[in-house]
Amino acid sequence: MKDQVIPKATAKRLPLYYRYLKVLLDAGTEKVSSTELSEAIKVDSATIRRDFSYFGELGKRGYGYDVKSLLDFFSKTLSEDRLTNVVLVGVGNLGNALLKYGFHHNNNIRISAAFDVREDLVGRIVDGIPVYPMSEMAEQIKQQQIEIAIMAIPANSAQDTADLLIESGIKGIMNFTPVRLHTPADVQVQSVDLTNELQTLIYFLNHYTPSKEDKKG
């Protein structure tokens, strides 16, 4: 891989490429062109070639990309070749849905522990995941050497919880609260604001007519 920083926009497309390459491999496809990828995943072929170029020579001109080799490469790049344990903070409606999602069915991600303040949840096994009290969060994270947390909690406790997670050794947070978290530079935060995404979709439906090229972007 070339010694350079990969743009975040490129990084966000890598799982999309990976999932479709798995579909191709399962279908017995041996090679694929950037044009074929473009038509399938609705990302223009120039963007695909540029994304791939950040990682060196992944294909050959006039031949395309070897599906298995490319899939193996992205598997290692996305750490799909090893199990990643994460913790879930908040076992309310959204948290429950995340537990039922079953990350392990699609990739090697497993929620190994959950935390909540509700006494009726603490001490239970929910969808195979033990629920601990918040007072044990730091200890469990350190014992299990976990670096990634999912936060599905009320907004008013988001920053305090994030601070505790970081003090406990967490380096990456998927934040399902609308709060913009303040974190150290070495902590990555991926925010998922469902209300914001829905409002954006409504705006596009009412005010924006995409061109064919926009649909591919």
N, C-alpha and C positions, 0 to 999 in steps of 0.2 A: 504494500500500500504506500502511496506517496506520502511523504512527510508534510502534510498540510492540514489545515483546519477544514473539516467538511461543513458546508453551510447547513444551518438548521432545516431549511426547506428540503434539502436533499435527504438529510437524516430521517425526516418525517415520512418520506416516500419509500424508504428501504423496506419496512414491513409489508407495504403494498406489493412491491416487486417480489419479495420472498413468498408471500401467500400465493401469488399467481404462478410462480415457478413450481411450487409444490403441486398445483393443479396440473400443470403441463407434464411434470414427471410422472404423476399418477396415471395420466392418459397415455403414457408411452412416448411422448414427444422428446426427441433427442436434441434438436436445435431450434432456436427462435431468433428472429430478427427484431431490431428496435421498432420497425414498422408494425410487426405483428403484436408486440407488446403494447405499443401505443393504442392500437385498435381495441385491445382487450381491457386495458386499465384506464383508458381515457386520459393519458398523459402524453403530450406530443413527443414525437420520436427524438427531436433535437434535445429536449430536456432529459430524456432517458439516457442518451449518449453522453451528455454532459455530466449527469449524475454518476454514471459508470466510470467516466474518465478520471474522477477523483481517486479511484482505487487502482489505477494502473490499466494495463491492457487486459481486459476481460473477454474480449471477442476478437474476431478476425474480419477484416474488410472483405465483403463478398461471401462470407460464410455465416456470419451471425454469431450467436452465443450458444455455447454448449450448455444445455439446461442443467444437467447434473453438476457440472463444475461450478456453474454460477450459483446454483442452490447451495452447494457445499460452502462456497465462499461467503454468501450472505448468512448462512447458518452460523458460521464462526463469528462474523462481524456483529451479528445481533445476539451473540451468546446463546443461540438455540441449541448448541451442543453440550450445554450444561444446565443443571437445574438452578433456578433462581428463586429463593424464598423471599416473600414479602410479608409485611404485617398490615392488617386493616384496623384503623381506628374509627370506631363508630359502627354499630350493628343495628342501625335503624332501618327504615324502608330501603334506602339506597344501598346501605351496607349489606343488608340481607340479599339484595339482588346481585351484588358483586360476589358474594359467597356462592350463590347458586350458578353464577356464570360459568364456572369451571374453566379457568384459564388453562389448566393442564391439558385440556382436550385439543387445543390449538397450538400450544407451544410449551416450553419447559418453564412455566411460571407457576408457583404454588403459594397460596396464602397459607402460612404455617401457624399464624396466631392472630387472634382478634382481641380488641380491647373496647370496653364500654363502661359507662357509669351506672347503668341500670342493674339493680340487684337481682331482678328476675332473669337476667341474661348471664351475669357473671357466674362462672363455674359450670356452665352448660357446654355441650358440644353442638354446634350449629352447622349443619351440612358437613360434618366431619372435621370442623375447625374448633379448637378450644377457645372459649371466650374468657379472658382474664380481666381483673379489675385494672383501672388506669394506674393504680399505685404500683403494679407489677410490670408496667410497660418497659421502663428503663432496664430492669433486670433481665427480662425475657429477650429484649433486643440484643443486649450484650452477650447473654448466654448462647443465643442462636446465631450470633454474628451476622445479623441482618442489616442491610444498608438501604433498603427501599421500603417506603411506607405509603399506604393509600389513606387519605383522610376524607371521611364522609361524615362530618360532624357539623353541629350548628356553627354559624359564622362567628358568634361572639366568643368562642373558645379556640378559634383557628390558630391565631398567632401564638398564644401560650402553648398550645399543643405542639405546634411546629417547633418552637424553641426547645421543648422537652425532647422531642424526637431527635433533633440535631445534637443536643447534649448527650444523648444516648448512643450516638454513632451513626445515625441515619444520614445518607449522602444524597438521596433522591426522594422527592415527595410528589405523588400524584394528588393534586389538590382539587377536590370536588366542591369546595366552598367558593363563594364569590369574592372572598377576601384576597387582596394582593399581598402575598406573604413577603416579609422582610427576612432574608436569609443571607448567610455568608456567601462569598463568591464561589466557594468550592462545593456548594450544595445546589443541585439541580431541582427545579420545580416545574412540573408540567400541570398547568391549570386546566380544568375541564368545567366550564360554566355552562350548564345545560340550558339555563334560561337565556343567556346571551346568545348561544348558538341558535336557539329557536327564534329569537327576535331577529337575528341576522337573516335567517331563512325567510321569515315573513317579509322583511324589508326587500330582499331580492325578488320575491314573488310579486310584490306590488310595484316595484320601481325599476327593475333591471331586466333587460332582455339580452341574454348572453349570445355572443356569436358562436360559430362552430369552433373557432380556436379556443374561446373561453371555456367551452365544455370539455376540451381536452386538457386544460391546464389544472 
